[in-house]
Amino acid sequence: MHRVSSQSGEPPREAIVDKLHGALSVLRRERDELHRSKELALERYRLAKEEREAAEQRNKSLQQKYDEIESVDTKQKRQNDITALNAEVERLSREVKFQHAELVAKRDKMNSLKNKMAKDDANRNNQLRAAKEAVRVRREKIAKRQTYVDPTDSMNAAEDLSDLRKQEVKAFLEENDNSNDLEFLFKIQRLLQQKCEDETSDLQAFQQEAIMMQRRIKGYENYTEKQGITAIDMQDMDDANLGATVPTEVEQVA
């Protein structure tokens, strides 16, 4: 048969069958390869899908965690801001209370200072009036003494003697009644000279004291005019020491 086929020019049947079997085997292999490729592709797709889903799940979880962290940070920041604001409000409240107390203390101190200045002014006015009265009295005394003893007018000295002086002279005359006239006259002369010198010294002392008192009064007047300036400097002085210290300063001003 093979020979017949060869002779007739047609391929042998077995060769065709073999070719068909070979082609079928190739097709089957290709089919299997395609099937395996499909399965592999499906597996890869499944794995890729799973990986994608897992990645999406991770992203979602991370996003949730991030949102939670951001929310916690925001809450903490807000809480910190609230705490800082409360602390600032408390500080401002304390500062306002302190300033209010300080203003009240300054107001009370100012009122006390005004009252003290008013008392000091009243005391200075009283002292000034007393000083003027003392000067007036001393001037009257000096005037009386000037009329009582005048060394340049010995003729009227006996007429101007006070009762006390007259008694002293009378006692002196009685004591020296038995003395001789010359010695008595000398004693009278010495006595008159001594009395004149004493009265002159007293008169000069009174005059000096009157001058000092006039200076004091002038100083008080200057001090009173400047009391708007010096009252602040005198605000911490005691009332007991005010009368003692002010005249010294007044004398320096005068």
Summary of the structure (lengths in Angstrom):
residues: 254
radius of gyration: 67.5
end to end distance: 171.7
largest distance: 225.6
contacts: 573
relative contact order: 0.06
helix: 88%
strand: 0%
